[in-house]
């Protein structure tokens, strides 16, 4: 039961270019969406979130877009830097904000110098 | 910056043995979680804990699993009789809110790798 799906297991992007990571979800009850970044041998680290009442949230080089009608969100990183190389997980949670996170399968982003 | 600490970082055990994974959540946090990630797979929810009781658990969290907050600081995950398929990275997480209008970010520990032989 994959309620959160990341269909691209890997992505390679040239340094300085834009990285776009995609995520789809099936559960219309999700109210918040979060992106986590994970380096090997470390826990997931929060990156950016968006509420379902918004369609865009920006934080520095990171922007998350939400298309609620399509049940799709994307994370844009621009410009991409070598330190951005990591696995990126899309995650969703329900209305109360402290419920469990449902994670996608992750996308491994490699930034090519 | 406050962090969630987990011990041990790696544990190797024989099938059928009991394992206890320990976590020290961030001190003012109220909600505690265990997640796991089998190699190459997604991060999966196991259990959430609030006010000294389980608030939600997944179907993975069967009778072989238990959680405890024995002393107000530690949060432990016990697997009574480990199976080969329990081999995974186990992540503890915590968050502060009692309920809010925004997403509450879970802070994760670095994980405990469990290898069952």
Interface residues (C-beta under 8 A of the other chain):
Chain A: X31 X32 X33 X34 X36 X41 X42 X43 X44 X45 X46 X49 X51 X89 X91 X93 X96 X97 X98 X99 X100 X101 X102 X103 X104 X105 X106
Chain B: X4 X31 X33 X35 X41 X42 X43 X44 X45 X48 X50 X56 X58 X91 X93 X95 X97 X98 X99 X100 X101 X102 X103 X104 X105 X106 X107 X108 X109 X110 X111
